Amino acid sequence: MALYVIGDTHLSLGAEKPMDVFGGNWEGYTEKLRRGFSVLGEGDTIVLAGDISWGMRLTEALPDFRFLSEYPGRKILVKGNHDYWWDTLSKMNAFFAESGLDDFEILHNNCFLYKDIALCGTRGWFYEEDRGSNAELTHDRRIFLRELGRLEASLKAAESINPREIYAFLHYPPVFRDFYCAEIIDLFAKYGVSRCFYGHIHGETQRWAFEGTYGAVTYSLIAADRLGFVPRLIER
């Protein structure tokens, strides 16, 4: 029994958008993921931290879900900015049930437990370019506030069960280069988050990714190309 995490699998088995076109580490990435996911065993849990499938609809993403379901264990899904297939919680749960995919769970305004560790999270958002003297809420600011509310709902759900630790899984990084998202960091402090795992950052920009401890939280970039397409073991 183990807990794993990976982000940005960008599977495209039912869509015409494979990541191989970017070359480099992405060449043959589906087969790399196939080998990488072989680390999963019965009773394991894996959190997929966004940008899971390029499918535009649930039906188009179904081949990617079936690919993931070939591997044992529980799969907890977090939304990424390219997960256009994402729908309401009730529609996604119904789709997975109808498709016989009983190993998928959606992290959305809720939390899950792995042993006595609460698994919380949401997509997050970058909106630092919109910060300034203009008090009007821009489109990005509104999206960010919605994501902030979802994160707090998830953390409140964890607080109600009094876990030993709280791990946060985001798609967007709350700390990157010289950007620190004070609102998210404040929520982490308020609810006692100890570790944060995030994706979204690829290629050369990964050199600016923050990995380490800021405040009381340890941050880790878990984008698939950063991990060599092998899920990272984070807890046994």
PETABEL-V990690 format. One record per backbone hydrogen bond with DSSP energy under -1.0 kcal/mol. NH is the residue of the N-H (numbers start at 1). CO is the residue of the C=O. If there is no record, write none. Layout:
# PETABEL-V990690
nh co
NH CO
NH CO
This chain:
# PETABEL-V990690
nh co
3 235
4 45
5 232
6 47
7 222
8 50
10 51
11 52
22 19
23 20
26 23
27 24
29 26
32 28
33 29
34 30
35 31
36 32
37 33
38 35
39 36
40 37
44 41
45 2
46 74
47 4
48 76
49 6
50 48
54 11
61 57
65 61
66 62
67 63
68 64
69 65
71 68
74 44
75 103
76 46
77 105
78 48
83 80
84 82
86 83
92 88
93 89
94 90
95 91
96 92
97 93
98 94
99 95
100 97
101 96
102 100
105 75
107 77
112 119
114 117
117 114
118 165
119 112
120 167
122 169
130 127
131 128
142 138
143 139
144 140
145 141
146 142
147 143
148 144
149 145
150 146
151 147
152 148
153 149
154 150
155 151
156 152
157 153
158 154
159 155
160 156
161 158
162 159
164 116
165 116
167 118
168 195
169 120
170 197
171 123
172 123
176 179
177 208
179 176
181 174
182 180
185 181
186 182
187 183
188 184
189 185
190 186
191 187
193 188
194 166
195 166
196 218
197 168
198 220
199 171
205 202
206 203
207 204
208 205
209 206
212 219
214 217
217 214
218 194
219 212
220 196
222 198
224 7
226 223
227 223
229 224
232 5
234 3
235 3
